[in-house]
Amino acid sequence: MEQWTDALDEDGLHWAVMEGDAVVAAARMTVHPDWAALPDCVLADGYEAPDYAGPLASLNRLFVLKSHARLGLSALLDAVR
């Protein structure tokens, strides 16, 4: 299985759905001190950053293997994170 890693993995909170020893779905949440530190915040260029006091959580990664699609795993992962 291909693996994706980035600088946020070390401090992120991770959840996984396992089938035996295999990960069939996973999700990540990261916490950041302010709006500018959120992953991909540059995609919001042109928008005024909200005046939120940090810390801010970002639900920024979720995957489900195609073989396990439509089983409600993404909703389950969203509910727990």
C-alpha positions in Angstrom: 0.0 0.0 0.0 1.2 3.5 -0.8 2.0 5.6 2.2 1.5 9.4 2.5 3.4 11.3 5.2 3.9 15.0 5.8 5.1 17.3 8.5 1.8 17.2 10.3 1.7 13.4 10.9 4.0 13.5 14.0 1.7 15.8 16.0 -1.6 14.8 14.4 -4.2 12.6 16.0 -4.9 9.5 13.9 -7.7 7.0 13.8 -7.8 3.7 11.8 -10.3 1.1 10.9 -8.6 -2.3 10.7 -9.5 -5.6 9.1 -7.1 -8.0 10.6 -3.6 -6.4 10.3 -4.7 -4.2 7.4 -5.7 -0.6 7.6 -8.9 -0.2 5.4 -9.7 3.4 6.4 -8.0 6.1 8.4 -8.4 9.8 9.3 -6.3 12.5 10.9 -7.0 15.7 12.8 -4.4 18.3 13.5 -4.5 21.3 15.9 -3.0 24.7 15.0 -2.4 27.9 16.9 -4.2 30.2 14.4 -5.8 30.4 11.0 -2.5 31.0 9.2 -1.1 27.8 10.5 -3.9 25.6 9.1 -3.0 23.2 6.3 -3.7 24.7 2.8 -4.9 28.0 4.3 -3.4 29.6 1.1 -6.4 28.1 -0.8 -8.5 30.7 1.0 -6.5 33.6 -0.5 -8.8 36.5 -1.2 -10.9 35.7 1.8 -10.5 37.6 5.1 -9.3 35.2 7.8 -11.9 34.8 10.5 -11.1 36.3 13.8 -11.0 33.1 15.7 -8.9 32.6 18.8 -6.8 29.5 18.6 -6.2 26.7 18.8 -8.1 25.5 15.7 -8.6 21.9 14.7 -8.4 20.8 11.1 -10.0 17.6 9.8 -7.5 17.3 6.9 -7.1 13.7 5.9 -9.4 10.7 5.4 -9.2 7.7 3.2 -11.2 4.5 2.7 -10.0 1.7 0.5 -12.1 1.3 -2.6 -12.9 -2.2 -1.6 -14.5 -0.9 1.6 -16.4 2.1 0.1 -20.1 2.6 0.9 -19.8 0.9 4.3 -20.2 4.1 6.3 -16.5 4.1 7.4 -15.9 7.8 6.5 -18.9 8.8 8.5 -17.7 6.7 11.4 -14.3 8.3 11.3 -15.8 11.8 11.1 -17.9 11.1 14.1 -15.0 10.0 16.3 -12.7 12.8 15.4 
